[in-house]
Amino acid sequence: MKGVISLRMDPSLLKEIDRVAKEEGKTRSALIKEAVRYYLQRVHSMDSSEGFVPFLEYKRVNEDLMRSLDRIRELEVEITSLRKENEFLRREVERRKRRWFF
C-alpha cells in the first residue's frame, strides 16, 4: 500500500536534495525514500544502549586525526630542518673537494 506524505523543508535543504538527486539521476522522491530507508536501517541496527556509540566513535576518530595532523606538522618542520642541514653538508663537501684538488 502506497501512501503520500506532505512535509515542509527549508529551501536550502530542498535545494541540496534536488542537486544530489540530479547528480545521481534520481527523482526527488526516490532520493528521499532511499535516505529514509538508510536511516531506518541504521536505527534498527543499533539497540538503544548503543545510541551514543556513533558520536563517541566519531569523537575518537576525530581526536586521532587531530593528533596525526599535529604529528605531520612536526615531521614537516623536521624534514625542512633536515633538508637545510643536508644542503649545508652538500655544499661543505663540495667546498672541501675543491680545496683538496687545488
PEQUI-V735209 format. One record per backbone hydrogen bond with DSSP energy under -1.0 kcal/mol. NH is the residue of the N-H (numbers start at 1). CO is the residue of the C=O. E is the energy in kcal/mol with one decimal. If there is no record, write none. Layout:
NH/CO/E
NH/CO/E
//
This chain:
14/10/-2.4
15/11/-2.4
16/12/-1.9
17/13/-2.6
18/14/-2.5
19/15/-2.2
20/16/-2.6
21/17/-2.7
22/18/-2.3
23/19/-2.3
24/20/-2.4
26/21/-3.0
31/27/-2.3
32/28/-2.3
33/29/-2.6
34/30/-2.4
35/31/-2.3
36/32/-2.5
37/33/-2.7
38/34/-2.6
39/35/-2.4
40/36/-2.8
41/37/-2.5
42/38/-2.2
43/39/-2.5
44/40/-2.6
45/41/-1.7
50/47/-1.6
51/48/-1.3
53/50/-1.4
56/52/-2.3
57/53/-3.2
58/54/-2.6
59/55/-2.8
60/56/-2.4
61/57/-2.7
62/58/-2.7
63/59/-2.5
64/60/-2.6
65/61/-2.6
66/62/-2.5
67/63/-2.4
68/64/-2.4
69/65/-2.6
70/66/-2.3
71/67/-2.4
72/68/-2.4
73/69/-2.3
74/70/-2.2
75/71/-2.6
76/72/-2.4
77/73/-2.0
78/74/-2.2
79/75/-2.9
80/76/-2.3
81/77/-2.2
82/78/-2.7
83/79/-2.6
84/80/-2.1
85/81/-2.5
86/82/-2.8
87/83/-2.6
88/84/-2.4
89/85/-2.6
90/86/-2.5
91/87/-2.3
92/88/-2.4
93/89/-2.5
94/90/-2.2
95/91/-2.6
96/92/-2.4
97/93/-2.4
98/94/-2.1
99/95/-2.0
100/96/-2.1
101/97/-1.7
//
